[in-house]
């Protein structure tokens, strides 16, 4: 059960980062020079980084 919780807690940040990369690399989207979607993906990625910081900090101190 812990692994399932961990997955759902940590999965959004990489997914939002992939969305950011996809929207930047999508040439058809960039023809209109619209930066709303890439900015939205980047803000969502940054908003979901906190669980990663907590996970890595806990992992650092429990591995000793």
N, CA and C of each residue as an Amber inpcrd file, in Angstrom:
protein
   192
   0.8120000  -1.1850000   0.0000000   0.0000000   0.0000000   0.0000000
   0.8700000   1.2700000   0.0000000   2.0220000   1.1750000   0.6770000
   2.9170000   2.3310000   0.7430000   3.4290000   2.7050000  -0.6500000
   3.7300000   1.7030000  -1.4630000   4.2320000   1.9660000  -2.8200000
   3.1670000   2.6340000  -3.6940000   1.9210000   2.2420000  -3.5340000
   0.8360000   2.8480000  -4.3110000   0.6820000   4.3130000  -3.9210000
   0.6850000   4.5910000  -2.6100000   0.5920000   5.9680000  -2.1310000
   1.7730000   6.7850000  -2.6400000   2.9560000   6.1860000  -2.5800000
   4.1620000   6.8740000  -3.0370000   4.0660000   7.1980000  -4.5290000
   3.5720000   6.2640000  -5.3090000   3.4240000   6.4880000  -6.7440000
   2.4920000   7.6670000  -7.0250000   1.3070000   7.6650000  -6.4020000
   0.3440000   8.7340000  -6.6540000   0.7910000  10.0730000  -6.0710000
   1.6430000  10.0290000  -5.0840000   2.1600000  11.2480000  -4.5000000
   3.2830000  11.8560000  -5.3440000   4.1110000  11.0100000  -5.9680000
   5.2750000  11.4930000  -6.6970000   5.0680000  11.5920000  -8.2100000
   4.0710000  10.9440000  -8.7560000   3.8820000  10.8960000 -10.2050000
   3.5180000  12.2250000 -10.8750000   2.7850000  13.1170000 -10.2430000
   2.3840000  14.3330000 -10.9600000   3.5450000  15.2060000 -11.4290000
   4.5910000  15.3760000 -10.6470000   5.6870000  16.2740000 -11.0410000
   6.3480000  15.8350000 -12.3450000   6.7600000  14.5640000 -12.4900000
   7.3430000  14.1700000 -13.7800000   6.3450000  14.2560000 -14.9320000
   5.0780000  13.9710000 -14.6570000   4.0610000  14.0580000 -15.7120000
   3.9000000  15.5020000 -16.1820000   3.8780000  16.4520000 -15.2520000
   3.7590000  17.8550000 -15.6350000   5.0120000  18.3390000 -16.3560000
   6.1740000  17.8300000 -15.9550000   7.4050000  18.2150000 -16.6450000
   7.4020000  17.6840000 -18.0810000   6.9270000  16.4620000 -18.2670000
   6.8120000  15.9110000 -19.6270000   5.8130000  16.7150000 -20.4510000
   4.7400000  17.1640000 -19.8370000   3.7850000  18.0280000 -20.5340000
   4.4280000  19.3390000 -20.9510000   5.2680000  19.8970000 -20.0770000
   6.0030000  21.1200000 -20.4110000   6.9200000  20.8840000 -21.6110000
   7.6900000  19.7920000 -21.5740000   8.5860000  19.4970000 -22.6930000
   7.8100000  19.2680000 -23.9810000   6.7100000  18.5400000 -23.8790000
   5.8920000  18.2660000 -25.0650000   5.3580000  19.5640000 -25.6650000
   4.8860000  20.4650000 -24.8240000   4.3120000  21.7030000 -25.3440000
   5.3850000  22.6220000 -25.9100000   6.6090000  22.5320000 -25.4000000
   7.7090000  23.3280000 -25.9550000   8.1560000  22.7610000 -27.3040000
   8.2340000  21.4410000 -27.3800000   8.7480000  20.8010000 -28.5940000
   7.7050000  20.6540000 -29.6900000   6.4500000  20.8640000 -29.3850000
   5.3820000  20.7380000 -30.3740000   5.4190000  21.9430000 -31.3090000
   5.9230000  21.7520000 -32.5010000   6.1250000  22.8490000 -33.4410000
   4.8100000  23.4840000 -33.8950000   3.7760000  22.6950000 -34.0480000
   2.4870000  23.2420000 -34.4750000   1.9490000  24.2100000 -33.4210000
   2.1470000  23.8760000 -32.1580000   1.6840000  24.7400000 -31.0650000
   2.4790000  26.0350000 -31.0270000   3.7570000  25.9850000 -31.3200000
   4.6180000  27.1580000 -31.2010000   4.4660000  28.1270000 -32.3700000
   3.8130000  27.7210000 -33.4490000   3.6180000  28.6370000 -34.5740000
   2.7700000  29.8330000 -34.1670000   1.8640000  29.6510000 -33.2220000
   1.0310000  30.7450000 -32.7700000   1.6890000  31.5800000 -31.6890000
   2.8970000  31.2070000 -31.2700000   3.6350000  31.9080000 -30.2210000
   2.8320000  32.0210000 -28.9310000   2.0770000  31.0090000 -28.6300000
   1.2870000  30.9920000 -27.4090000   2.0810000  30.2760000 -26.3200000
   2.3820000  30.9830000 -25.2510000   3.1750000  30.4120000 -24.1650000
   2.3140000  30.0430000 -22.9620000   0.9880000  30.1490000 -23.0980000
   0.1370000  29.8640000 -21.9460000   0.2590000  28.4110000 -21.4790000
   0.2200000  27.4700000 -22.3900000   0.2860000  26.0630000 -21.9900000
   1.6570000  25.6880000 -21.4230000   2.7650000  26.0400000 -22.0700000
   4.0530000  25.7100000 -21.4460000   4.2240000  26.3230000 -20.0650000
   3.7630000  27.5620000 -19.8830000   3.8690000  28.2030000 -18.5660000
   2.9940000  27.4750000 -17.5540000   1.8000000  27.0710000 -17.9710000
   0.9140000  26.3360000 -17.0700000   1.5490000  25.0190000 -16.6360000
   2.1330000  24.2830000 -17.5940000   2.7960000  23.0180000 -17.2580000
   3.9650000  23.2500000 -16.3050000   4.7280000  24.3020000 -16.5330000
   5.8840000  24.5920000 -15.6830000   5.4470000  24.9790000 -14.2700000
   4.4130000  25.7850000 -14.1480000   3.9090000  26.1700000 -12.8230000
   3.3770000  24.9480000 -12.0790000   2.6590000  24.0820000 -12.7680000
   2.1340000  22.8680000 -12.1340000   3.2700000  21.9450000 -11.7120000
   4.3130000  21.8420000 -12.5350000   5.4890000  21.0390000 -12.1790000
   6.1220000  21.5700000 -10.8940000   6.3240000  22.8710000 -10.8310000
   6.9590000  23.4670000  -9.6520000   6.0630000  23.3330000  -8.4140000
   4.7520000  23.3950000  -8.6040000   3.8330000  23.2620000  -7.4760000
   3.8350000  21.8480000  -6.8980000   4.2000000  20.8640000  -7.7110000
   4.1890000  19.4780000  -7.2490000   5.5820000  18.9410000  -6.9230000
   6.5560000  19.8040000  -6.7590000   7.9030000  19.3690000  -6.3830000
   8.0570000  19.0930000  -4.8850000   7.2110000  19.6630000  -4.0600000
   7.3380000  19.4940000  -2.6100000   7.3620000  18.0280000  -2.1780000
   6.4840000  17.1560000  -2.6900000   6.5760000  15.7500000  -2.2850000
   7.9280000  15.1210000  -2.6410000   8.5370000  15.5540000  -3.7360000
   9.8540000  15.0300000  -4.0980000  10.9160000  15.4690000  -3.1020000
  10.8650000  16.7410000  -2.6740000  11.8250000  17.2270000  -1.6810000
  11.6840000  16.4540000  -0.3780000  10.4560000  16.2310000   0.0570000
  10.2120000  15.4850000   1.2900000  10.6770000  14.0540000   1.1480000
  10.3520000  13.4160000   0.0320000  10.7460000  12.0290000  -0.2080000
  12.2660000  11.8800000  -0.1900000  12.9560000  12.7630000  -0.8930000
  14.4140000  12.6590000  -0.9470000  15.0600000  12.9750000   0.3980000
  14.5050000  13.9100000   1.1310000  15.0440000  14.2410000   2.4430000
  14.8390000  13.0780000   3.4200000  13.6840000  12.4610000   3.4240000
  13.4170000  11.3230000   4.3010000  14.3030000  10.1480000   3.9190000
  14.4830000   9.9440000   2.6400000  15.3070000   8.8340000   2.1630000
  16.7750000   9.0200000   2.5820000  17.2310000  10.2540000   2.5390000
  18.6160000  10.5530000   2.9190000  18.8670000  10.2100000   4.3770000
  17.9290000  10.5210000   5.2510000  18.1430000  10.3210000   6.6720000
  17.7570000   8.9330000   7.1660000  17.0430000   8.1440000   6.3770000
  16.6690000   6.8050000   6.8200000  17.5680000   5.7300000   6.2310000
  18.4190000   6.0420000   5.2930000  19.3060000   5.0630000   4.6660000
  20.5750000   4.7940000   5.4750000  20.8530000   5.5920000   6.4860000
  22.1050000   5.4260000   7.2550000  22.0710000   4.2610000   8.1450000
